[in-house]
């Protein structure tokens, strides 16, 4: 073990929940094991609020996604990237982390470059069946690359690529469905979760709104609906057209965003969702039957690839975004309600894909490389 080893780490990743929550899950595991963890990200993104709420010291880097094409915006982005790398190098020199864990995306890129410059060991994690650009381009010198999908291995130029699954929060292992429903003030009846990730999903929102009255009043289904912060007012205005008295309906829980998505997912029997990789990992760990509507414009078409991985395993119902309309959605929901064997089949197959120990496994890799280098 190096004499400089002091059980101190940087964790970096941001912009979306798919990068932030896996980073926080590993950070929490390292902290529980006695480590000091610093979170590196952009204070203008949601990672600042989430990491700060957990008490992590936050180290700011000012960087945005790379513009497309050779133009003045690309030039200025390059200047900002260099500044962000220099700042990241200074963070390493000041705090002297033993290793860095990066979950990909543009936010983590400056710190990865800084690791190369300072010869600080780093591990990268990628959530998707088609790894992101940063992972594909910068993972070659990583000590390990941990992945959510076996299919992703062929895109990674690193012989130490290991499929661990996505790191998920500890409560997914321990929270029961009954306790989750109690936390949300729900009965033990059939519960449908509608969500499109932290930002919402407009096509899912528009389609689902037309069904809420029928689902609640005629089918007696409890519905938990996360609209996304940007879409909430639009959803409520549209809902009032179809169901003016919805606010008096105890079966409907509609919010822009739920802080406790663990309880939301664990309380559900059916979920309608996009196919971001972290969402899928959390769905698989929640004993819930997925109806997936992948976002068709995701980078490298990764959401379709993620969803089709579940479809091939018999773990979801798959609907293309262009085919999503109220009758089709209704048919699929009603089919699951009327066919408990199929619902159980989807739940079981999804559960087989769950990786509950990814955080502990990845934290072990981080600690091991820190001690070696």
Protein Blocks (a to p, Z undefined) as FASTA:
>chain_A
ZZklgoiacdedehiaklmmmmmmmmmmmmmnopacdddddfkbmklmmmmmnopacddd
ddddddehjdfklmmmmmmmmmmmmmmmmmmmmnopabdcdeejjklmmmmmmmmmnopa
cddddfbfbdcfklmmmmmmpmbdcdfbfklmmmpccfkbccebjaddfklmmmcfklmm
mmnopafbdcddddebjnopfklmmmmmmmmmmmmmmnopacdddebjklmmmmmmmmmm
mmmmlmmpmkbccdfbdfblmlmmmmpmbdcddfbfklmmmmmmnopacdddddfkbghh
lmmmmmmmmmmnopaccddfklgcfklmmmmmmmmmmmmmlmmmmmmmmmmmpcfklmmm
mmmmmmmmmmmZZ
